[in-house]
Amino acid sequence: MVITLGPELEAALSELARQQGVAPEVLALNALRARFLAAAVLQPRDEWERRLLGLAKDCGVSLSDEAVSREALYD
């Protein structure tokens, strides 16, 4: 499969890949895997799992213990 990117998307992808120190192709493949294969792994097997997964929310990343320490709360 060949995907043709527009100039804006190509520039954004190249810049983000440069920041992460990876090739743009690797970054694009990782993003596609995360978007399309992650959902395939979590297919519910019954009504209970379907309802449980329906309640889930993507909240981003977990904060480190240092980020939520008493001292860090006031920074």
Buried (B, 14 or more C-beta within 10 A) or exposed (E): EEEEEEEEEEEEBBEBBEEEEBEBEEBBEEEEEEEEEEEEEEEEEEEEEEEEEEEEEEEEEEEEEEEEEEEEEEE
